[in-house]
Amino acid sequence: MDEEILQFLREHSSAFLSGEEISRQLKVTRTAIWKRMKVLREMGYEIEASTKRGYRLIRSPDLLSPSEVKPILRTKWMGKTIHHFQTIDSTNYKAYQLALIGAEEGEVVIAESQKKGRGRLGRHWFSPSFLNLYLSVILRPKIPPQQASIITLMAAVATAEAIEKFSGLKPSIKWPNDILLRSRKVAGLLNEIQSEMDQIHFVILGIGVNLNMDERMFPKEIRSTATSLKKEMGQTISRKAFLQSLLGELEEWYGIFLKEGGAAILKAWRDRAQIEGKRVKVTSFGETVAGVAVDVDSDGALILRTQDGDEKRIVAGDMEYKK
Ligand code: BT5
């Protein structure tokens, strides 16, 4: 009902709307409307109320609800359905559940905060309220499961592009799924797939971007390794505007992948990651290997030349740059 009330107020933003009129349109009592207005104010909507004239919307908060986001989206199909939550365990988990019961390609789950935001390997993603972006997109590409890693690379490229176009800063990608600004993590990706032997049912693209966190808001353990766009740009970021940009880039890069294949994505990824020749240390399945990065192959695996000169192919793990 809140969405409907807001829609209504927006359509008549220059005039007052009487409680009676709203209650008639929405077929609920005036007391119910009054109660919802109170909740909307608590959410940050500035609504003027006059006993004689009714209600008028003065200002909206920077919320990521469908009624705030949809009017500004420039995508053709991505984000046309948005599932929005004030708080949730994890947007990836929710999107997975929705995909299992038939949610369509392009449906998006967004939360203002996550109680159990997930990183890879059971790690935690710090997800405080109203500051950042936590979203999961459902995709249903008709590709074999072996190609799924390209989708992860594609999402990393799209996120980096969105950050660059939005801020003018130059983010880099760090294998496998980090987006960095000045060597600090500004965004992380967690992609999960559901598939059978020869076919993907769906991919969940989970993306967390730090937008408006100040340094002191980061927990101590990540304060020296993480950053936010606000911190880097020195100004508050409109989360809505950033979301608009990110969904636009995702739709575009996914389109490039479907049309031109993985090679176009790999090229863009390599340009951003500049991984070749870097001295790195990689931990994978409990084992740590040092060496020089050679490349990332078409399955998204890291190719590493070890100190003995052997080439190793690493499909998953954590990488650190060495000086
Ligand atoms: C990631 O994992 O980087 C994937 C993060 C994906 C988060 C999104 S939010 C929307 C969607 N729904 C979810 O539940 N998840 C996705 P990984 O590479 O494992 O990195 C996790 C590590 O990054 C943690 O162990 C911390 O060291 C660090 N970290 C945690 N929160 C952070 C934050 N907000 N900013 C920067 N670093 C963070």
Boltz pocket constraint, residues with backbone or C-beta under 6 A from the ligand:
constraints:
  - pocket:
      binder: B
      contacts: [[A, 89], [A, 90], [A, 91], [A, 92], [A, 93], [A, 114], [A, 116], [A, 117], [A, 118], [A, 119], [A, 120], [A, 121], [A, 123], [A, 124], [A, 125], [A, 126], [A, 127], [A, 133], [A, 134], [A, 135], [A, 136], [A, 177], [A, 178], [A, 185], [A, 186], [A, 187], [A, 188], [A, 189], [A, 190], [A, 206], [A, 207], [A, 208], [A, 209], [A, 210], [A, 221], [A, 222], [A, 225], [A, 226], [A, 227]]
      max_distance: 6.0
